[in-house]
Amino acid sequence: MALSKQQFDYIIVGGGSAGAVLAARLSQKQSCNVCLIEAGKPDKSLFIHIPFGLSVLSRITSLNWGYSTQPQSGLNNRCLFWPRGKTLGGSSAINAMCYIRGQDSDYNNWVEQGATGWSFEDVLPWFKKAEKFEHGASQRHGSEGPLSVESLRHVDPLSEAFVQSGAEEELPALTDFNLASRCGLGLYHVTQSGGQRCSTSKAYLKPVLARPNLTIMTGAHVEKIVIKSGRATGVITKYEGQVHTLQAREEVIVSAGAINTPHLLMLSGIGPEDELRRHNIPVVKALAGVGRNLQDHLDVIVQCRGKTRHGYALAPGKIASYLRAAWQYAVGRKGMLSSNIAEAGGFACSSATTEDKPDLQFHFLPAILKDHGRQNALGYGYGLHVCNLYPESRGAVTLQSADPTAAPLIDPAYLSAPKDIQVLLEGLKMARRLLRSEAMAPFLKHELLPGEEVHDDDALIRFIRQYAETIYHPAGTCKMGAPDDEMAVLDPQFRVYDIERLRVVDASAMPMLVGGNTNAPVVMMAERAAAFIHDLPTPA
C-alpha cells in the first residue's frame, strides 16, 4: 500500500514498549498528526497472544532482531544471544510478562545521577496512570489505565512449592513485589488481559487503530534522522522497497530500544566523535555518551531433574495434559496455556548490599531451559534463574559500519567489574539452597547444573563464566542527566542535548538499571514523555 502522507506533526521511530504508548497518547489530541514507524511485522502471531507461546517465541526469527554480543572476556569469550522484539509491541510482545517496577530508591538514584524530577514520588502517579490492576486501585496501584496487570490464572505445583522454599532463607512469601518492601518469594503479577498477553500494542494501539490522525507503518526501517541547522526535521525510511523522506513538523521521537536507538543516532551523526569519524559519518553533534553506559542483568540458572511429572516438560507423559490445556484455553482462556512459565520468583539481599535493598532477583521456571528455549530439553525438571540487579560493569553499543542494515556491535562487558562476579556467586549459592530446601525436596531427583559434584567457589565461578546469559534488560545507552555530565545524552524531559525537536524515549534513557524487569518502567517513562510533549499535569 502506498504511503499516503509524507508530513506529520510527530514521527515515532519504534513501535515497541515506549513507541506504542507514545503513539496512542499523542494521537489523543485530534489536531496532532502522528506517524509510528516499526521495522517489524504486525503482532498477529498466536504465539504472541497465548502466554505459553513464550516457550517458542525465541525460535521465530521474524519477530526478533536476534542480536549477538561481541565475545565476552569475562564469559570465556562467548558471544551471547540477545533477543529483542521486532514487531508491534516490541519486546513487550515477546517477554515473560512479569510486571515489576523496581525498588523505590532506584528512581531517587536517577535524581542523584542528574535526572531531576525522577524521584519515586514523581514517577508513581505515572505507573498508576498506565495500570489496570486486576485487584483494584490503591496507594500503589492504578485500575483505570490501558495496561492490564493480573494474577496468573494457572500456577504449577512446582512454582507454589518454590514460593515456600524461602522459609529456610528468611525469605517470606509475598503477594506483591511492587510494594516498598519486596525481599521474599512469590508469584509474579503479569501483563495479561483475560488470560492473554497484554503487550503495549494490545493495550495502547489496538483500541485506537481507527484514529484518522494516526498512521502506523510496519516493515519500515528508519535509516537516518534528518537534522538541519541543529533541528530534527524528519527521517529517511525504507518502506516497501522504496526510500521515503518523512517530515516532522514538531518532533522526531526515537523509541527503538537500548540497542537500536544509539545505533540510529550514530548513523545520523550524533554520538562519540571518534566513532563517527572512524566510519566517515559527518559529525552533526558530538555526544560522547551515545551508545556508552550499557548495562544489563546477567543471569545464571540452576537446573534440576525432577522426580515427578509436574511442570512443563517435553515428555510423552505430558501429551494428555497439553491436549486438555488447549481445550481449557480455547473455551475459557484458563489452564496451562495462560501461564507465563516464569510464574514465581522473588528478591533477596547479598552481603554486598549496603541497605535493605535487594540486589538479587529470581525467576523460577517449572521446566528445563536450553539455549533460551531455542533447543529442545527433554524430560521433567525445573530451573531457577538468579541475576545481579545492580551490576557495576558498563559496556557500549558501537557501529560495525555506516551501512544502516548492518547490525551494531554490542559489548556489555559482563563481569568487567570484580564486584559483579561476587554478587552473582552469592546468588548462585542461595539459588542452590532454595532448590534443596524442604519444600522442594519432594520434587528433586538431582541437580543437572552446576551439578552435584560442583561445590567450591572457583568451580562455581567457572560455571558462571561458562553458562551465564542475559535476562534481557539492556538499558542506559542514551542516559538522562545534567548538562554538565559529559556522558549525558538527554535532559530530564528526554530531549537530546543541543538538537532541537529530537527526543529519545525508551530504556536507553535510564541513567541506571532498575532493580527488576524493565518493561513496566519503560511504559511509565513513555506516559511521562507524552505528558511533557503535550504539557499535561501529573495525574492526581
C-alpha positions, 0 to 999 in steps of 0.5 A: 500500500502506498504511503499516503502522507509524507508530513506529520506533526510527530514521527515515532521511530519504534513501535515497541514498549515506549513507541506504542504508548507514545503513539496512542497518547499523542494521537489523543489530541485530534489536531496532532498528526502522528506517524509510528514507524516499526521495522517489524511485522504486525503482532498477529502471531498466536504465539504472541497472544497465548502466554505459553507461546513464550516457550517458542517465541525465541525460535521465530526469527521474524519477530526478533532482531536476534542480536549477538554480543561481541565475545565476552572476556569475562564469559570465556569469550562467548558471544551471547544471544540477545533477543529483542522484539521486532514487531508491534509491541516490541519486546513487550510482545515477546517477554515473560510478562512479569510486571515489576517496577523496581525498588523505590530508591532506584528512581531517587538514584536517577535524581542523584545521577542528574535526572531531576524530577525522577524521584519515586514520588514523581514517577508513581502517579505515572505507573498508576496512570498506565495500570489496570490492576486486576485487584483494584486501585490503591496507594500503589496501584492504578485500575483505570489505565490501558495496561492490564496487570493480573494474577496468573490464572494457572500456577504449577505445583512446582512454582507454589512449592518454590514460593515456600522454599524461602522459609529456610532463607528468611525469605517470606512469601509475598503477594506483591513485589511492587510494594516498598518492601519486596525481599521474599518469594512469590508469584509474579503479577503479569501483563495479561488481559483475560488470560492473554498477553497484554503487550503495549500494542494490545493495550495502547494501539489496538483500541485506537487503530481507527484514529484518522490522525494516526498512521502506523507503518510496519516493515519500515526501517528508519535509516537516518534522522534528518537534522538541519541547522541543529533541528530534527526535521524528519527521517529517511525510511525504507518502506516497501522497497522504496526510500521515503523522506518523512517530515516532522513538523514538531518532533522526531521521537526515537523509541527503538530500544537500548540497542537500536536507538544509539545505533540510529543516532550514530548513523545520523551523526550524533554520538562519540566523535571518534566513532563517527569519524572512524566510519566517515559519518559527518559529525552533526553533534558530538555526544560522547555518551551515545551508545556508552553506559550499557548495562544489563542483568546477567543471569545464571540458572540452576537446573534440576531433574525432577522426580515427578511429572509436574511442570512443563516438560517435553515428555510423552507423559505430558501429551494428555495434559497439553491436549486438555490445556488447549481445550481449557484455553480455547473455551475459557482462556484458563489452564496451562496455556495462560501461564507465563512459565516464569510464574514465581520468583522473588528478591533477596539481599547479598552481603554486598548490599549496603541497605535493605535493598535487594540486589538479587532477583529470581525467576523460577521456571517449572521446566528445563531451559536450553539455549533460551528455549531455542533447543529442545530439553527433554524430560521433567525438571525445573530451573531457577534463574538468579541475576545481579540487579545492580551490576557495576560493569558498563559496556557500549553499543558501537557501529560495525559500519555506516551501512544502516542494515548492518547490525551494531556491535554490542559489548556489555562487558559482563563481569568487567567489574570484580564486584559483579562476579561476587554478587552473582556467586552469592546468588548462585549459592542461595539459588542452590539452597532454595532448590534443596530446601524442604519444600522442594525436596519432594520434587528433586531427583538431582541437580543437572547444573552446576551439578552435584559434584560442583561445590567450591567457589572457583568451580562455581565461578567457572560455571558462571563464566561458562553458562551465564546469559542475559535476562534481557534488560539492556538499558542506559545507552542514551542516559538522562542527566545534567548538562554538565555530565559529559556522558549525558545524552538527554535532559530530564524531559528526554530531549537530546542535548543541543538538537532541537525537536529530537527526543529519545524515549525508551530504556536507553534513557535510564541513567541506571538499571532498575532493580527488576524487569524493565518493561513496566518502567519503560511504559511509565517513562513513555506516559511521562514523555507524552505528558511533557510533549503535550504539557499535561499535569501529573495525574492526581 
